[in-house]
Amino acid sequence: MKWIKYVEYALFAITIVCFASLFFLPQVQHMGDLHANPDMIMWWMYGIVIIGIIAALISPIKNLFTTPKAAVKALVGLVVAAAVIGGCYALSSATPVPNSAGGFFENVFDLRFTDTMLYLTYLVGGISILAILVGEIRNAIK
């Protein structure tokens, strides 16, 4: 498993290059102001999310051939994750949002996708904070 370390280094280097592009590549003009062009880092983050989704789908299949018990646990986790994402999608709205140019963001897919990702971020952040607190309290008691 030594190759995983090199994959992590490569992913980190690509992320640094994309982040540095915000500061060192030419800026775009929008409504009279110069702004950094976030396209490269945005597409890189989309790619990372897609790689994560593919890895999450392939992992239970790989575990099926090595240990069936682990595969069942992974598939249950995948079903729970899909249910949580579906619930967050059901809570999202497609209500148009005003923008700074005086118009509205009206693309239904973008609005629902953004709301879903925000709800997922809030949920995962809350669960992470709760897990840290429970872990620290449990360690303090022991």
Buried (B, 14 or more C-beta within 10 A) or exposed (E): EEEEEEEEEEBEEBBEEBEEBBEEEEEEEEEEEEEBBBEBBEEBEEEEEEEEEEEEEEBBEEBBEEEEEBBEEBBEEBEEEEEBBEBBBEEBEEEEEEEEEEEEEEEEEEBBEBBBBEBBEEBEEEEEEEEEEEEEEEEEEE
